[in-house]
């Protein structure tokens, strides 16, 4: 399926009016598809797999802002540290320490979001409120924690999904009072981004509405 430029323009217009950043989730998609959206003015793209991100970064324009949105393993941080714009799913203090270490090696300050576990599903990653309260984020000189991200339950129960987004917004409001650098609350994907925006999201991750279904190798 080719990139849906019409859908992109419609979604981007709505998000721009609401002052919400669109991260186009391009995982498993060819560079030609990313280039097509780039040509329309899109600059923020999200990837889940480190090697795929490294390959695409090498092949595509250098002013793309690459977001790593998957579950990042500490031993893979070094591969994206030279160029990554924002790491979304930081879910442990040990991962923060490794990002900080690799950022220092590259003479960079890397922006990050802390992932908060808001879903009922145990398979989702993230900090809980207690762990966030005990986290001393000022100890990391080479990273800047810009806010929070969360993933709602994969559910048709929209009341449940909305309540999970409300929970993340409440936590964000509490911590943004303490941490003035908190400016991003990343929640909402193709199936629930409208609810997420209603509940306060200012960054959404949308893939299938723009690129169609994911491409997986057999």
C-alpha positions in Angstrom: 0.0 0.0 0.0 1.4 3.4 -0.9 1.7 6.2 1.6 -1.7 7.8 2.2 -0.8 11.4 1.6 -4.5 12.5 1.8 -4.8 11.0 5.3 -1.4 12.6 6.3 -2.5 16.1 5.3 -5.8 15.7 7.1 -4.3 14.4 10.3 -1.4 16.9 10.2 -3.8 19.8 9.8 -5.9 18.7 12.9 -2.7 18.1 15.0 -1.1 21.4 14.0 -4.3 23.2 15.0 -4.2 21.4 18.4 -0.4 22.1 18.8 0.3 18.3 18.9 3.5 16.8 17.4 3.0 14.0 14.9 5.6 11.2 15.0 5.1 9.1 11.9 5.8 5.5 12.9 7.8 4.2 10.0 9.0 0.8 11.4 9.2 -1.9 8.7 8.5 0.6 6.0 10.9 1.2 3.1 12.9 4.4 2.8 10.9 5.4 -0.2 7.7 5.7 1.9 9.6 7.8 4.5 10.9 10.0 1.7 7.4 10.5 0.4 6.2 11.9 3.7 9.4 13.9 4.1 8.7 15.5 0.8 5.3 16.6 2.3 7.2 18.3 5.1 7.1 15.6 7.8 10.3 15.6 9.9 9.5 13.4 13.0 9.7 9.7 12.4 9.5 6.8 14.9 11.3 3.5 14.7 11.2 0.4 17.0 14.2 -1.5 15.9 17.8 -0.3 16.4 19.4 -1.8 13.3 16.5 -0.6 11.1 16.8 2.9 12.5 20.6 3.0 12.0 20.2 1.9 8.3 17.4 4.4 7.6 19.3 7.3 9.3 22.2 6.6 6.9 20.0 6.5 3.8 17.7 9.5 4.5 18.0 13.3 4.8 20.0 14.4 7.9 17.4 16.9 9.1 15.0 14.1 10.0 14.3 14.0 13.7 14.5 10.3 14.6 12.4 9.0 17.6 13.2 5.6 19.1 9.8 4.4 20.3 10.4 0.7 21.0 11.7 -1.2 24.0 15.4 -0.2 24.1 18.0 -2.6 25.4 21.0 -1.1 27.1 23.5 -2.8 24.9 21.9 -1.2 21.8 22.0 2.4 23.0 25.5 3.1 21.6 24.3 2.5 18.0 21.7 5.3 18.1 23.3 7.7 20.6 25.2 9.7 17.9 22.0 10.9 16.2 18.7 10.0 17.9 16.4 13.0 18.6 14.2 11.6 21.3 14.1 8.2 23.1 10.5 7.6 24.2 10.3 4.4 26.2 12.9 4.8 28.9 11.6 2.4 31.6 14.4 1.9 34.1 17.1 3.7 35.9 19.8 1.4 34.5 18.7 2.4 31.0 18.9 6.1 31.9 22.5 5.5 33.1 23.5 3.9 29.9 21.9 6.6 27.7 23.8 9.2 29.8 27.0 7.3 29.4 26.7 7.0 25.6 25.6 10.6 25.3 28.7 11.7 27.1 30.9 9.6 24.7 29.2 11.4 21.8 29.5 14.9 23.4 25.7 15.1 23.3 22.7 15.8 25.5 20.0 13.2 24.6 16.4 14.0 25.1 14.3 11.2 26.7 10.8 10.4 27.9 10.1 8.2 30.9 7.6 5.5 30.1 4.9 5.1 32.7 3.0 1.8 33.0 -0.7 2.8 32.7 -2.2 -0.2 31.0 -3.9 -3.1 32.6 -1.7 -5.5 30.5 1.3 -6.8 32.3 3.2 -7.0 29.1 3.6 -3.3 28.9 6.8 -1.7 30.3 7.3 1.4 32.4 7.7 3.0 35.8 5.0 3.3 38.3 4.2 6.4 40.3 6.3 5.3 43.3 9.4 4.6 41.2 9.1 8.0 39.5 8.9 9.7 42.8 12.2 8.1 43.9 14.0 8.7 40.6 16.7 11.4 40.9 16.7 12.7 37.4 19.1 15.6 38.0 22.0 13.1 38.4 22.2 12.6 34.6 24.3 15.4 33.1 24.1 14.2 29.5 20.4 13.6 29.1 17.4 15.7 29.5 14.1 14.1 30.5 11.5 16.1 28.5 8.4 14.4 29.9 6.4 11.2 30.0 5.0 8.6 27.6 2.5 5.8 28.0 0.6 3.2 26.1 -3.0 2.4 26.8 -4.4 -1.1 26.9 -5.1 -2.7 23.5 -8.8 -2.7 24.1 -12.1 -1.8 22.5 -13.2 -0.5 25.9 -12.8 3.2 25.2 -13.7 4.2 28.7 -10.8 2.1 30.0 -8.4 3.7 27.4 -9.6 7.2 28.3 -9.1 6.5 32.0 -5.6 5.3 31.4 -4.8 8.5 29.5 -6.3 10.5 32.3 -4.0 8.7 34.7 -0.9 9.6 32.7 -2.0 13.2 32.4 -2.5 13.4 36.2 1.0 12.0 36.8 2.5 14.4 34.2 0.8 17.4 35.8 2.2 16.4 39.2 5.8 16.0 38.0 5.9 19.0 35.7 5.4 21.1 38.7 8.6 19.6 40.2 10.5 19.3 36.9 10.2 22.5 34.9 11.8 20.8 31.8 8.8 18.5 31.4 7.0 19.6 28.3 6.1 16.5 26.4 3.3 14.0 27.1 3.4 11.3 24.5 0.4 9.2 24.3 -2.0 8.0 21.5 -1.5 5.9 18.4 -3.5 5.3 15.3 -6.5 3.7 17.1 -6.8 6.0 20.0 -4.9 9.3 19.3 -8.1 11.4 19.2 -9.0 10.3 22.8 -5.4 10.9 23.8 -5.5 14.4 22.5 -8.7 15.1 24.3 -7.0 13.9 27.5 -4.0 16.2 27.1 -1.5 14.5 24.8 0.8 16.8 22.8 2.7 14.1 20.9 1.1 11.1 19.1 2.6 8.2 17.3 0.7 7.3 14.2 1.7 4.6 11.7 -0.9 2.5 10.0 -3.2 5.4 9.1 -0.3 6.9 7.1 1.6 3.8 5.9 -0.9 1.0 6.0 -0.3 -2.3 7.8 3.1 -3.2 9.0 5.4 -5.1 6.6 7.0 -8.2 8.2 9.5 -10.6 6.7 8.3 -14.2 6.6 
